[in-house]
Amino acid sequence: MKTLVINPGSTSTKIAIYEGIKPLWTKTLRHSAEEISKYPKIIDQYEFRKQIIIESLEEAGVDLNEIEAVVGRGGLLKPIPGGIYLVNDKLIADLRKEMMGEHASNLGGLIANEIVKVIGNNTKAYIVDPVVVDEMDDIARFSGSPELPRLSIFHALNQKAVARRYARDVQKKYQELSLIVVHLGGGISIGVHKGGRVIDVNNALNGEGPFSPERTGTVPVAALTKLCYSGKYTEAEMLKKLTGKGGMYAYLGTTDAKEVEDKAAAGDEKCMQVYKAMAYQIAKEIGAAATVLKGKIDAILITGGLAYSYLFEEWFEDYVGFLAPIKFYPGEDEMQALAESVYYSSTGEIEIKEYN
């Protein structure tokens, strides 16, 4: 089956045609600041982006009648279980409301829905594993303060895709496995996968878990509170210190992990110290995740851009290799993950869900 995959970003839209799980054609459509500025809200861009996608497909000689499914990146909907969702009226309405915030990913389902109207032929539109996926056990929601419950915000699309990929590698069903999946990118999330659900995970966006190339992760709460009331920073500046200018960036002035690793390997002591501290914190979080599974872990899966790091590979084997086999799936291919979900739903491996 042929699938059109759509992944909207803030200043670009990635599109691809897949035959099953094999990419046939890909293109990145870049949008100038001048174009984007014509639209007061991100959500208003869907018609403009839809049109240039159709034009690009026609220029490439793609026959729209051969497309059997269109899948868009999932947006900021209400918290939902993971999976592939048929785009329906309720989902479209919630995307338009921007109920959980404004983000380019909200355009994914809207554009997919508009394009299937153009194609016709009973073509279906889908979204897959948005960042709002919430499958946490109730016990995992406690934080120590009723006003501050723990939230499920993580790299659901990549974590779920890698977990399913591993399940196919070992010829088991995802639902049969107990896994710890670690996404290492600008943000870092460590998810506990059991019975096909992510039953516990750190909030990778808003300051929980290990520090990352640009985020602080968990910090001493009393000291943070005093800093907030010190008069030195505005609320916006404090939030930027936590997400964007925290973590490795705060220590070294860069978010480029490859640069830091190269300097560390060349003898830069500070780079080595900070880089290893990040790995140490990630390993501690993996250890904490192991307790949720009571030590019964089929595998620890490491993915994302930092999974290419040979130093991280050595350190993780040293710190947590005793817990379970460690398998590396470096990189993050959102287009592939979206296409795979559509294909494996057509084979019956993944159930198509209804948003309500």
N, C-alpha and C positions, 0 to 999 in steps of 0.2 A: 504494500500500500504506500501511496505517496502522501507525505505530510508536509505542510507549510509550518515552519517554526518561526515565531516572532518574539523577540526579546528587546523591549524598549528600555533604553537608558536615558539619562538626563539630556544628553546632547547627541545621541545616536540611536538608531534602531538596527539591531542585527536580525537578518532574515536568512532562512535556509530551506532548501527542499531536501527531504530525506526519502529514500526508498527503504522502508522498514527502519533499521537502525544505521543505515549507511548514508552518509551525506553525499548528495549529488551536486549541490551548488550552494554557495554561501556568499553573502554580501553584507557589508556594514554601510548603512546609509547615515551620513553625518549631517547634523542640522546646525546651521549657523546661529549665533546669538541673535542676529537680526530676525531670522525666521521665528525662533522661539519667543522672542519678545513681543510678537504680534498677539500672543495669547495670554490673557490675564492669569489663567490657571493651567496647570499641566493637563488636566482632564479635557480642556478645550482643544488640545492638539490632535485628538484621535482621528478626525476627518482628514486633516492635512497629512498625517503620517500614513493613514490607510491609502490615500491616493498615490503617494510616492512609492509605496510598496507594490501596488498594482502596476504602476508604470514600470518599475524595475523588473517585475516578473515578465511583463510583456516584452520589454527590451531584450531580456535574456532568452526569449523564445519559449518560456514555460507555458504549457497548455493548462489553463485554470481548470478545465473540465477533468483533468487527470488527478487533481488534488482531492483526496478522500477525507482529509481531516486538517483542521487548522488549530494549532495550539499556541497559546500565549503565556508568557510568564505571569504567575499569579500575583495579585496585588494585595493591598492592605485591607482585607476583608475582616469580618469578625473572626475570632478564634475558631478553627475547624480542625477535625482530624486530617491527617495526611492522606494523600491519594490524588487521583485524577478526577476532575469535576467537569461535568457537562455544563457549558455556559447556558444559563437560563435567565428569565426575566428578573428574578430575585437577585441573582449574582450581579447582573448589569446594574440594577438599581442601587445596590450597595457600593459598587465601584464608583458610580456617579456621585454618591453622597460623600465619598472620601471619609467614611465613618471612622477609620483608624489613622487618618492622616493623608497628606498629599505626597505622592511618589510616582515616578515614571512607570513603575511596574503596574500601577492601576490601569494603564493603557492597554496592557496585554490582552485581557479578556474582551475589552471593548472593541479593539481593532480586529481581533479574531472573529468576533460576532458579526462585525460589519462586512468582513471579507467573505464569510460563508453566505451572506445574503447575495453578494455579487456572483459567487460561483453557482449557487443553487445545487441541484442534483442531490439533495438530501445530505450534503456535506455537513459535518458537525464541528462545533468549536469547543475547545477545552482549555482549562488551566490546570496546573500541576503544582502541588506542594509549595504554597506561598510561605513567606516568612512567619505568618501568623499561625502556622500549624501548632495546635495545642493538644497533646495527648498525655499530659503529665498526670501522674497519680496524685490524688488529693494530698497525701502526706508530704509530697514534694513541694507543695505550694506555700508551706509555712516558712516564714523568714525570721521570726522572733518579734515582729511587730505587726499587729493586725492591719495597720494602715499601709503597710508595705509588703503585700504578698509577692511571692516570686512569680515571675511571668515567663512564658515560653516564647522567646524570640530568638531564632537561631537560623542556621543555614540549612533549612529543611530540604530544599530541592537537591542540593549536593549530597547531604548526609543520607537521605533516603535512596538516591540513585546508587551511591557507593555500596550501601548495605545490600541492596537488591543484586548488584553486580557480584558482590562476594558470594551471596547465596547461590547464584547461578554457577559461579566458579566451583563451589563445593557440592553442587547438585542437591541443594536443599531448598526448602521454601523459606523465605524471609521470616515468616511467622514462627518458624521452628527454632530460630536462632536467638541467642543472647549475645549482644555485641556492644562494644564501646566504640563509637565513631567520633573521630577528632577532626574537625575542620580547621585548618590553619591558613588564615589569610590576613587581611587587614584587621578583621575581627576573628576571634577564636571561640569555637563552641565545642563542647564535649557532651555528646548525647548518649544516654543509656537506652539501647534498643532491646525490647523484650516482647515477644509475641506479636511482632509487627507494629509495635507502638514505641514512641520515644517517651518513656515514662518519667524521665528526669533529664534536665539539660540546663546549663547556665544561660543567663540572659546575655547573649554575646554583644548586644548593642549598648545596653544602658548600665554598664559597670558592675559586672559580676564574673567571677572566675579568674583565670590567669590574665596577666597583662599581655597585650598583643603589640604588633608594630605601631599601632596608633591609638590604642585604648588602654585605660588604666586597669581595667578589671576591678576586683575587690580591693578596696583600700581601707585603712584604719578609720572607722566611722567617726569617732570623737574628734580626731584631728581634721577630718574633712569638714565636719560641722563648724569647727572653729575657723577654718579657712574661709568658709562661705560667709561668715559674719565678721570677717576681719576688716571689711571695707576696701580691700585691695581689688576685688573683682566683681563684675556684674554677674547676674545669673547666666547670661549668654556666654560670658567668658569662662565661667566655671564649668558649664556643660561642654564647652569646647576643650577644656583641659582634660575632661574625662573621656570624651570621644572625639578623636581627630588630632589632638596634640598631646595625648597621654602615652603611656607605655614606652616602647623603645624610642619613639620620637622625643619624648620628654628627656630621656637620658642622653641621647646621641645626636639629636637634631635631624634624623632621617627616618623614613619608614621603609627604606630599601633594605630588606633582609639579606639579599645577595651581597650587597655592598658591605654590610656589617660582617657577614660570614667570611668574606674574602679578607677583610682587615683583621678579623680575629685569627684566621689561619696564618696570616702574615706576621702575627706577633703583637697586635694591638691589644693590650691587656684590658682596657676598659670595654672595648667591643666584645671581647671574649667573656668578660664578667657579666655584662648585660644580656648577651645572647644566651649564655648558659642559664642565667637566672630565669629567663623566659621559658626555656625548656624545662627547668626544674619546677616552675609553677604549673605548667601544663601536665607534667608527670604526676604532681600531687593531686590535680583534679581528676586524672585518670584513676589514680588510687582511690579517691573518694567515690568515683563512679563504680568501681569494683565492689564496694561494700553494698551498693544498691542491688547488685546481682548476687550478693552473698558469695562472691568468689567463683561462681559458675559462669565462666565467660568462654564463649566459643572463639572469639578473636577480637583483637583491637585493630581498628582500621584507621589509618592516617591518610588524610586527603587535603587538598588545597595547595596553594603555591609553595608554602613552606615545607611541604612533604618532599620536595626535591632536595632538601638540605641533607648532606651526608653527615654533618655534625649532629643534627637532630636525630637522624637514624641511629647513630652510635649511642647517643645519650638515652633515647627512649628504650633501646634494647637493654641498656645498663640499669635504668631506673625501674621499668615496668615489664621487662621481658619475662620475669618470673610469673606474671599474672596469667598470661595467655599468649598464643602466637600473635605476632604483629605483622600486619600486611599493609603495604604502602600503595596508595592510589593517587599519585601526585597530580596536581593541577585541578582545575575546576572547569568543567565543560557544561554550562547550563543548556546550551542548544542540544547537545547529545542527551542530557538527562530528560529534557522535555520530549524529544523524539522517542526515546526508549519507553517512556510511560505510555505514549499513544500506541506504540507497536505492541507492547506487552498487555495492554488492555484489549487489543484486537485478538490476541491469542488466548485470552481468558486468565492469564497469570495475575493481572491486576484488575480489580473490580472498578467500573466507572461509577462514581458517586453523584448524588444529586444535592445541590446546595439549597438549603432552605432556612 
